Structures are given as C-alpha cells and as structure tokens.
C-alpha cells in the first residue's frame, strides 16, 4: 500500500531513463540485468532516489514473451519481473512508489504503427506480466511510448480485468492530436478514462510550446496528470539538466501530479527538476 504521506506535497518527482548508465555492450535484453547484475540495476535506481525521485520504474518494460524467447529466457519471465520490482523497491529509503512500465507491442519485422491491434494476442503479450508485477506489489502500472489510443485503450482494459493496481495511460505528445485523422486529444482522454485509466498524461514528451495545451485537453475527464519528459528538444538537441528543469518544472503549476524524465534523462536531470519544482512550492 502506498504511504499516504507521499501525496502531501505534489507534484511527485519520478525517475528518468531507466537505462541511463547501462554499460555497453550490455545484455542483448537489458531487462536480463535484473538477474545478471542486480547490484548495478539497484545502484541506478538508488541514484534517482538520491536525486529526489519518489517514484521509480521497474526495469521490466521490454521483458515480453517474444523478447524473452529470442534471448533464451522464456523460463525466466517471472523471475525478471519479481526481481525487477524488488530492486526498485529496495532503492527507496523514503516513502515512495514503484511503477511498472509497459510499452506498445512491437513484433518482429513489423513497425509498431503497422501492427493492427486486432492482430495482437494481448493477453499472451501482457497477461502473465501483469500478474507477476501485481502479485509482487507494484503500486501502479504506467503505459509509456504509446502513439495510438486503440493500443492504450485495449491494454488499460486488460490490466483492469487482472489487477487492482491503478493505471496511468500516457501518450506521446509528438503525435497527440496532430496526425491527420487522429481524434482530438480531449476525445481520446475521455475514452481512456472510460477504459479505466486512473491518471492520464504524456510520456517521452519533448519539451515544446504545446505541452500545456496537450495537458489541458488530457485534464478534461478530471483525472490526475503525469508527464515523463524526454531530455531533448523536438529537433533532437540534447538538453542539459538545468535546461530540462527550466522547461518542465513550470508544468507543476498546471496541476501535474507526477513529473519525471524519459529517454535521455539522467539522475542529474531529475535532481535539477526536483530542485526547480521544490523552489516553486
């Protein structure tokens, strides 16, 4: 159970890129590190916690059945997910929460945008993983890197049939409501809320001028909001920690409950964000 004191001061600061600092060459499936190098994985989690993160991701998002099979780890799925949760939980020294990330299904030899939702065995791809993480005691699930509402909608409904844990449905702001034929983001927000999402927001969000507008649309159903922002601009330029914090911290006044990082962010980015947010309180 999440410590209620965790919510006394919002927004909560989440961690950044879970693969930051991963040695190269690392394992072909990074999630195997939770079994092969648990000390290194927990050290990365702890670096984020020391930087001010109160919400940590498990290193489990890529451990789907297909990826496990390709890497000879089909029998280690439960161990990876349970250990991934334990390592993140053990890195918290103050009240905090553990979130389990899921990314969209990417099947071999297919671009994720070309895989129709009705061709995916959603229960096979995610079902056991939801059970492993829920039984391990994860505080909530988070959908990251989702470009398509249909994918997010299906997965939220599946999680809700299997687990009592809350679900955050996050979309990428680079596609939210911008592609021809894409429904307005406000409509998408209501459909994800109807599917059972407990919070909505943006992940892998490039800091840009329309973040606040996207969040305003996502806030329409009245659910808590979260932003896990990328450490680079829309044109691919890397942001240093202070630049990242300067662009993201102002979202705290827009009612965002969880602020953190995604691709390209390090403990230094999260430390700068935590400092900037706390200075505004």
C-alpha positions as CSV (number, residue, x, y, z in Angstrom):
1,X,0.0,0.0,0.0
2,X,1.3,3.5,-0.9
3,X,2.2,5.6,2.1
4,X,-0.5,8.4,2.2
5,X,2.2,10.9,3.2
6,X,3.7,10.5,-0.3
7,X,0.9,12.8,-1.6
8,X,1.2,15.6,0.9
9,X,3.4,17.6,-1.5
10,X,2.6,17.4,-5.2
11,X,3.9,17.0,-7.8
12,X,5.8,13.8,-7.1
13,X,9.1,13.6,-8.8
14,X,9.6,10.4,-10.9
15,X,12.9,8.9,-12.1
16,X,14.4,9.3,-15.6
17,X,15.7,7.0,-18.3
18,X,15.9,3.5,-16.6
19,X,18.7,2.6,-19.0
20,X,20.9,5.6,-18.2
21,X,24.3,4.4,-17.4
22,X,23.8,1.0,-18.9
23,X,27.3,-0.3,-19.8
24,X,27.9,-1.1,-23.4
25,X,28.0,-3.7,-24.6
26,X,25.3,-4.8,-22.1
27,X,23.0,-7.8,-22.3
28,X,21.0,-8.1,-25.6
29,X,17.9,-7.8,-23.4
30,X,18.6,-5.0,-20.9
31,X,15.9,-6.4,-18.5
32,X,18.1,-9.5,-18.1
33,X,20.4,-7.3,-15.9
34,X,18.0,-7.6,-13.0
35,X,19.2,-11.3,-12.8
36,X,22.7,-10.9,-14.2
37,X,23.8,-7.7,-12.5
38,X,21.2,-6.8,-9.8
39,X,23.7,-4.6,-7.9
40,X,24.2,-2.4,-10.9
41,X,20.4,-2.1,-11.5
42,X,19.7,-1.2,-7.9
43,X,22.5,1.4,-7.9
44,X,20.9,3.1,-10.9
45,X,17.6,3.1,-9.1
46,X,19.2,4.5,-6.0
47,X,20.9,7.3,-7.9
48,X,17.5,8.5,-9.0
49,X,16.1,8.2,-5.5
50,X,19.1,10.2,-4.1
51,X,18.4,12.8,-6.8
52,X,14.9,13.3,-5.4
53,X,12.7,10.8,-7.2
54,X,9.9,9.4,-5.1
55,X,8.5,7.3,-8.0
56,X,10.8,4.6,-9.6
57,X,10.2,2.4,-12.6
58,X,10.9,-1.3,-12.7
59,X,13.4,-2.4,-15.3
60,X,10.9,-4.8,-16.9
61,X,9.2,-3.0,-19.8
62,X,10.9,-4.9,-22.6
63,X,10.6,-8.4,-21.0
64,X,7.6,-9.5,-23.1
65,X,7.3,-13.2,-24.1
66,X,8.6,-12.7,-27.6
67,X,11.7,-10.8,-26.4
68,X,12.4,-13.4,-23.7
69,X,12.1,-16.2,-26.2
70,X,14.5,-14.5,-28.6
71,X,17.1,-14.3,-25.8
72,X,16.6,-17.8,-24.4
73,X,14.9,-16.5,-21.3
74,X,11.4,-17.9,-21.7
75,X,11.6,-19.6,-18.3
76,X,12.8,-16.5,-16.5
77,X,9.9,-14.2,-17.1
78,X,8.5,-14.4,-13.6
79,X,12.0,-14.0,-12.0
80,X,12.8,-10.9,-14.1
81,X,9.5,-9.2,-13.1
82,X,9.6,-10.1,-9.5
83,X,13.3,-9.2,-9.1
84,X,12.8,-6.0,-11.1
85,X,10.2,-4.9,-8.6
86,X,12.3,-5.9,-5.6
87,X,15.3,-4.0,-6.8
88,X,13.4,-0.8,-7.4
89,X,11.6,-1.1,-4.1
90,X,14.8,-1.7,-2.2
91,X,16.3,1.5,-3.6
92,X,13.7,3.7,-1.9
93,X,14.8,5.0,1.5
94,X,11.9,7.4,2.0
95,X,8.2,6.9,1.3
96,X,7.8,6.4,-2.4
97,X,6.0,4.3,-5.1
98,X,7.0,1.8,-7.7
99,X,5.5,1.9,-11.2
100,X,5.7,-0.9,-13.7
101,X,6.0,0.4,-17.3
102,X,4.5,-1.2,-20.4
103,X,5.4,-0.1,-23.9
104,X,3.3,-0.8,-27.0
105,X,3.7,-4.3,-28.6
106,X,6.5,-4.3,-31.2
107,X,6.5,-7.6,-33.1
108,X,9.5,-8.9,-35.1
109,X,9.8,-7.5,-38.6
110,X,7.0,-5.0,-38.1
111,X,6.9,-1.3,-37.4
112,X,4.7,-0.7,-34.3
113,X,2.5,1.6,-36.4
114,X,1.8,-1.2,-38.9
115,X,0.6,-3.8,-36.3
116,X,-3.2,-3.7,-36.1
117,X,-4.5,-4.0,-32.5
118,X,-6.8,-6.9,-33.5
119,X,-3.8,-9.0,-34.7
120,X,-2.1,-9.0,-31.3
121,X,-2.7,-11.6,-28.7
122,X,-2.9,-9.0,-25.9
123,X,-3.4,-11.5,-23.1
124,X,-0.3,-13.5,-24.1
125,X,1.8,-10.4,-24.6
126,X,0.9,-8.8,-21.3
127,X,-1.3,-11.1,-19.1
128,X,1.3,-13.1,-17.1
129,X,3.5,-10.0,-16.7
130,X,0.6,-8.1,-15.1
131,X,0.1,-11.0,-12.7
132,X,3.8,-11.2,-11.8
133,X,4.0,-7.5,-11.1
134,X,0.7,-7.2,-9.3
135,X,1.5,-10.1,-7.0
136,X,4.9,-8.6,-6.4
137,X,3.2,-5.5,-5.0
138,X,3.7,-2.8,-7.7
139,X,2.0,0.4,-6.8
140,X,0.7,1.2,-10.3
141,X,1.2,0.5,-14.0
142,X,2.2,3.1,-16.5
143,X,1.8,2.9,-20.3
144,X,4.7,4.6,-22.0
145,X,5.6,5.5,-25.6
146,X,2.0,4.9,-26.8
147,X,1.2,6.5,-30.1
148,X,-2.2,5.0,-30.7
149,X,-5.2,5.4,-28.5
150,X,-6.6,2.0,-29.5
151,X,-3.5,0.2,-28.1
152,X,-3.6,2.1,-24.9
153,X,-7.4,1.5,-24.6
154,X,-7.0,-2.3,-25.0
155,X,-4.2,-2.6,-22.6
156,X,-5.8,-0.5,-19.9
157,X,-8.9,-2.7,-20.1
158,X,-6.8,-5.8,-19.9
159,X,-4.9,-4.6,-16.8
160,X,-8.2,-3.7,-15.1
161,X,-9.5,-7.2,-15.6
162,X,-6.4,-8.8,-14.0
163,X,-5.2,-6.3,-11.3
164,X,-6.5,-3.9,-8.8
165,X,-3.4,-1.6,-9.2
166,X,-4.0,1.9,-10.7
167,X,-3.1,2.5,-14.3
168,X,-1.6,5.7,-15.8
169,X,-2.3,6.0,-19.5
170,X,0.4,8.1,-21.1
171,X,0.7,9.2,-24.8
172,X,3.5,10.7,-26.8
173,X,2.8,14.4,-27.3
174,X,4.6,14.4,-30.7
175,X,1.5,12.6,-32.1
176,X,-1.2,13.6,-29.7
177,X,-4.0,15.1,-31.8
178,X,-1.5,16.1,-34.6
179,X,-1.7,13.4,-37.2
180,X,-4.4,13.6,-40.0
181,X,-7.4,11.5,-38.9
182,X,-6.3,11.4,-35.3
183,X,-9.2,12.2,-32.9
184,X,-8.9,15.4,-30.9
185,X,-6.9,14.7,-27.7
186,X,-9.8,15.7,-25.5
187,X,-11.9,12.9,-27.0
188,X,-9.1,10.5,-26.6
189,X,-8.8,11.4,-22.9
190,X,-12.4,10.6,-22.2
191,X,-12.1,7.3,-24.0
192,X,-9.1,6.3,-22.0
193,X,-10.9,7.4,-18.8
194,X,-13.8,5.2,-19.8
195,X,-11.5,2.3,-20.3
196,X,-10.4,2.6,-16.7
197,X,-7.4,4.8,-16.6
198,X,-6.7,6.3,-13.2
199,X,-4.4,9.0,-14.5
200,X,-3.5,10.4,-17.9
201,X,-0.6,12.3,-19.3
202,X,2.4,12.4,-21.7
203,X,5.5,10.2,-21.9
204,X,8.6,10.6,-24.0
205,X,7.3,14.2,-24.2
206,X,9.7,16.6,-26.0
207,X,9.6,19.9,-24.2
208,X,7.9,22.3,-26.5
209,X,5.4,25.0,-26.5
210,X,2.2,22.9,-26.8
211,X,2.8,20.7,-23.7
212,X,0.4,22.8,-21.6
213,X,-2.2,22.7,-24.3
214,X,-1.9,18.9,-24.5
215,X,-2.3,18.7,-20.8
216,X,-5.3,20.9,-20.8
217,X,-7.1,18.5,-23.2
218,X,-6.0,15.5,-21.2
219,X,-7.3,17.1,-18.0
220,X,-10.9,17.2,-19.3
221,X,-12.0,13.9,-17.6
222,X,-10.7,15.2,-14.2
223,X,-8.1,12.6,-13.6
224,X,-4.6,13.2,-12.2
225,X,-2.0,14.1,-14.8
226,X,1.6,12.9,-15.3
227,X,4.5,14.0,-17.6
228,X,7.6,11.9,-18.2
229,X,9.6,14.2,-20.4
230,X,12.4,13.4,-22.9
231,X,15.8,15.0,-22.4
232,X,15.9,16.5,-25.8
233,X,14.1,19.1,-27.9
234,X,11.8,18.1,-30.8
235,X,14.7,18.6,-33.3
236,X,16.9,16.2,-31.3
237,X,19.1,18.6,-29.5
238,X,20.1,17.3,-26.0
239,X,19.0,19.4,-23.0
240,X,21.4,19.8,-20.1
241,X,19.9,19.3,-16.6
242,X,19.2,23.0,-16.0
243,X,17.6,23.5,-19.4
244,X,15.4,20.4,-18.9
245,X,14.3,21.6,-15.5
246,X,13.5,25.1,-16.7
247,X,11.2,23.7,-19.4
248,X,9.5,21.0,-17.3
249,X,9.2,22.5,-13.8
250,X,6.6,25.1,-14.8
251,X,4.1,22.3,-15.6
252,X,3.8,21.9,-11.8
253,X,1.5,24.9,-11.8
254,X,-0.7,23.3,-14.5
255,X,-1.8,20.7,-12.0
256,X,0.5,17.9,-12.9
257,X,0.7,15.3,-10.1
258,X,3.8,13.4,-11.3
259,X,6.8,14.9,-13.1
260,X,9.8,13.0,-14.3
261,X,12.0,12.0,-17.2
262,X,12.2,9.6,-20.0
263,X,14.7,9.0,-22.8
264,X,17.9,10.9,-22.5
265,X,17.4,12.0,-18.9
266,X,19.9,11.1,-16.1
267,X,19.9,11.5,-12.3
268,X,21.4,15.0,-12.8
269,X,18.3,15.9,-14.9
270,X,16.0,14.6,-12.1
271,X,18.0,16.4,-9.4
272,X,17.6,19.7,-11.3
273,X,13.9,19.1,-11.8
274,X,13.3,18.3,-8.1
275,X,15.2,21.4,-7.1
276,X,13.3,23.6,-9.5
277,X,9.9,22.2,-8.5
278,X,10.6,22.5,-4.8
279,X,11.8,26.1,-5.2
280,X,8.4,26.9,-6.7
281,X,6.4,25.4,-3.8
